[in-house]
Amino acid sequence: MRTTITIARQMGSGGSYIGQLVAARLSLKYIDREVLHLAAEELGYDEEELAARAEKVSSFWSRLFHGLTLGPPETHYAPPPLRAFTDRQLFEKQTEILREIAKENDCVIVGWGGCHVLPRHRGKFNIFCHAPLSFRIKRTMKIYHFKTEAEAREIILESDETRKRYIMEMTGKDWACAENYHLSFDTSLLSMEESVDLIIEFLKREGAVKS
């Protein structure tokens, strides 16, 4: 039986860092950016170009004109790129990669809808990390060097809405609903190390990892 720990997180909650610590403590493979790297390789896209579309849903207009080259009437029609793909196709490719990784490795997966797209089994444990907006603003200002609280607030709220919309459209699930997770907790109440201790204790109780 494989151990599969999925972590969904609000921006600024520290979920990614907590995931790294849990993986290190339990000697599990940590999966985050690797999904993007492998998807870019398989789709034949630059990784940074793909990152701009990862975990996002294109707007109506970008979908409508996806793959079309616009120009004055006298210009010749340019066919869409052979490797053009939709949000759904990108999501399915990322899901395929996640499933292969989880099948072959005991791992901690941060993001990518892992809670919803990977099959449930005794060794799978789903976690949601959240925190008050004020805590997240301070943390993101420190990490990403935002100049003002207003700037940090705007980025955080946009991130929350983007992730919520993406997961709903791709899986039909409410990304922030605690019912989707085995453990949902406020990371502002504990230090990062205490949060890791909490998660590992729950994993042991549930039999997801050895005591």
C-alpha positions as CSV (number, residue, x, y, z in Angstrom):
1,M,0.0,0.0,0.0
2,R,1.4,3.4,-1.0
3,T,1.2,6.5,1.2
4,T,-0.3,9.4,-0.6
5,I,-0.7,12.7,1.3
6,T,-2.4,15.5,-0.6
7,I,-2.2,19.1,0.6
8,A,-4.4,21.9,-0.7
9,R,-3.6,25.3,0.7
10,Q,-4.6,29.0,0.6
11,M,-1.8,31.3,-0.6
12,G,0.2,32.5,2.4
13,S,-0.9,29.7,4.7
14,G,2.4,27.9,4.6
15,G,0.9,24.7,3.1
16,S,3.8,24.2,0.6
17,Y,6.4,24.6,3.3
18,I,4.5,22.3,5.7
19,G,4.3,19.7,2.9
20,Q,8.1,19.8,2.4
21,L,8.7,19.3,6.1
22,V,6.2,16.4,6.3
23,A,7.9,14.8,3.3
24,A,11.3,15.2,4.8
25,R,10.2,13.9,8.2
26,L,8.6,10.8,6.7
27,S,11.1,10.2,3.9
28,L,8.4,10.7,1.2
29,K,8.8,12.1,-2.3
30,Y,7.7,15.7,-2.4
31,I,5.7,16.6,-5.5
32,D,4.8,20.2,-6.5
33,R,6.6,21.8,-9.5
34,E,7.6,18.4,-10.9
35,V,4.0,17.9,-12.3
36,L,4.4,21.1,-14.3
37,H,7.9,20.1,-15.5
38,L,6.7,16.7,-16.7
39,A,3.5,18.1,-18.3
40,A,5.6,20.7,-20.2
41,E,7.9,17.9,-21.5
42,E,5.0,15.7,-22.7
43,L,3.0,18.6,-24.3
44,G,6.1,20.1,-25.9
45,Y,5.7,23.5,-24.2
46,D,8.1,25.7,-22.3
47,E,7.6,25.2,-18.5
48,E,7.2,28.9,-17.7
49,E,4.6,29.2,-20.5
50,L,2.7,26.3,-19.1
51,A,3.0,27.7,-15.6
52,A,0.9,30.7,-16.7
53,R,-2.0,28.4,-17.4
54,A,-1.5,25.9,-14.6
55,E,-4.4,25.6,-12.1
56,K,-6.3,28.4,-13.9
57,V,-9.3,28.5,-16.1
58,S,-9.1,30.5,-19.3
59,S,-11.6,33.3,-19.7
60,F,-14.5,33.0,-22.2
61,W,-12.7,35.3,-24.7
62,S,-9.3,33.5,-24.5
63,R,-11.2,30.2,-25.2
64,L,-13.1,31.7,-28.1
65,F,-9.9,32.9,-29.8
66,H,-7.6,30.1,-28.6
67,G,-5.3,29.2,-31.4
68,L,-6.4,31.8,-33.8
69,T,-4.2,34.4,-35.4
70,L,-5.9,37.8,-35.9
71,G,-4.9,40.4,-38.4
72,P,-6.1,42.7,-41.1
73,P,-8.5,41.2,-43.8
74,E,-5.7,40.8,-46.3
75,T,-3.6,38.6,-44.2
76,H,-3.6,34.8,-44.8
77,Y,-5.2,32.5,-42.4
78,A,-2.8,30.9,-40.0
79,P,-3.9,27.5,-38.6
80,P,-3.8,27.0,-34.9
81,P,-0.6,25.4,-33.5
82,L,-0.6,21.6,-33.6
83,R,0.1,21.4,-29.9
84,A,-2.7,23.8,-28.9
85,F,-4.7,22.3,-25.9
86,T,-7.6,23.2,-23.8
87,D,-7.8,23.7,-20.0
88,R,-9.5,20.3,-19.7
89,Q,-6.7,18.6,-21.7
90,L,-4.0,20.2,-19.6
91,F,-5.9,19.2,-16.4
92,E,-6.2,15.6,-17.7
93,K,-2.5,15.5,-18.5
94,Q,-1.6,16.7,-15.1
95,T,-3.9,14.2,-13.5
96,E,-2.4,11.4,-15.5
97,I,1.1,12.4,-14.3
98,L,-0.1,12.6,-10.7
99,R,-1.6,9.1,-10.8
100,E,1.6,7.7,-12.2
101,I,3.7,9.3,-9.5
102,A,1.3,8.2,-6.7
103,K,1.3,4.7,-8.1
104,E,5.1,4.4,-8.1
105,N,6.0,6.5,-5.0
106,D,5.1,7.1,-1.4
107,C,4.6,10.9,-1.7
108,V,3.3,14.3,-0.5
109,I,1.5,16.1,-3.3
110,V,0.9,19.9,-2.9
111,G,-1.9,21.3,-5.1
112,W,-3.0,20.0,-8.5
113,G,-6.4,18.9,-7.1
114,G,-4.7,15.7,-5.7
115,C,-7.4,15.3,-3.1
116,H,-10.1,15.0,-5.8
117,V,-8.3,13.2,-8.7
118,L,-6.4,10.5,-7.0
119,P,-8.3,7.3,-5.9
120,R,-9.1,6.9,-2.2
121,H,-7.3,4.2,-0.4
122,R,-6.3,3.4,3.2
123,G,-2.9,5.2,2.7
124,K,-4.3,8.4,1.2
125,F,-4.8,11.4,3.5
126,N,-6.1,14.7,2.4
127,I,-5.2,18.0,4.1
128,F,-6.4,21.6,3.7
129,C,-4.2,24.4,5.1
130,H,-5.9,27.8,5.6
131,A,-5.3,30.9,7.7
132,P,-6.9,34.3,8.4
133,L,-6.3,36.9,5.6
134,S,-4.3,39.1,8.0
135,F,-1.8,36.3,8.7
136,R,-1.5,35.5,5.0
137,I,-0.9,39.1,4.1
138,K,2.0,39.4,6.5
139,R,3.5,36.1,5.4
140,T,3.3,36.8,1.7
141,M,4.8,40.3,2.2
142,K,7.8,38.7,3.9
143,I,8.2,35.9,1.3
144,Y,7.4,37.7,-1.9
145,H,8.5,41.2,-0.9
146,F,5.2,42.9,-1.7
147,K,5.5,46.6,-1.1
148,T,2.1,47.2,0.5
149,E,-0.6,45.2,2.3
150,A,-3.0,46.2,-0.4
151,E,-0.9,44.6,-3.1
152,A,-0.5,41.4,-1.1
153,R,-4.3,41.3,-0.3
154,E,-5.2,41.7,-4.0
155,I,-2.8,38.8,-5.1
156,I,-4.1,36.5,-2.3
157,L,-7.7,37.1,-3.0
158,E,-7.2,36.6,-6.7
159,S,-5.3,33.3,-5.9
160,D,-8.1,32.1,-3.7
161,E,-10.8,32.8,-6.3
162,T,-8.7,31.3,-9.2
163,R,-8.1,28.0,-7.3
164,K,-11.7,27.7,-6.2
165,R,-13.0,28.3,-9.7
166,Y,-10.5,25.9,-11.2
167,I,-11.2,23.0,-8.9
168,M,-15.0,23.5,-9.2
169,E,-14.9,23.5,-13.0
170,M,-12.5,20.6,-13.3
171,T,-13.8,18.3,-10.5
172,G,-17.2,19.7,-9.4
173,K,-15.8,20.0,-5.9
174,D,-15.6,23.0,-3.6
175,W,-11.9,23.5,-3.0
176,A,-12.3,25.2,0.4
177,C,-14.9,22.8,1.8
178,A,-13.6,21.0,4.9
179,E,-15.9,18.0,4.1
180,N,-13.5,17.1,1.2
181,Y,-10.5,16.6,3.6
182,H,-9.5,14.3,6.4
183,L,-7.8,17.3,8.2
184,S,-8.5,21.0,7.7
185,F,-6.8,23.4,10.1
186,D,-5.8,27.0,10.7
187,T,-2.0,27.2,10.3
188,S,-1.8,30.6,12.1
189,L,-2.5,28.8,15.4
190,L,0.7,26.7,15.3
191,S,4.3,27.0,14.3
192,M,5.3,25.2,11.1
193,E,7.0,22.5,13.1
194,E,3.9,22.1,15.3
195,S,1.7,21.9,12.2
196,V,3.9,19.1,10.9
197,D,3.7,17.2,14.3
198,L,-0.1,17.6,14.1
199,I,-0.3,16.1,10.6
200,I,2.1,13.2,11.4
201,E,0.1,12.3,14.5
202,F,-3.1,12.2,12.5
203,L,-1.4,10.1,9.8
204,K,-0.3,7.6,12.5
205,R,-3.8,7.4,14.0
206,E,-5.4,6.8,10.7
207,G,-2.8,4.1,9.7
208,A,-1.6,6.1,6.7
209,V,2.0,5.8,8.0
210,K,3.7,3.5,10.5
211,S,3.8,4.6,14.1
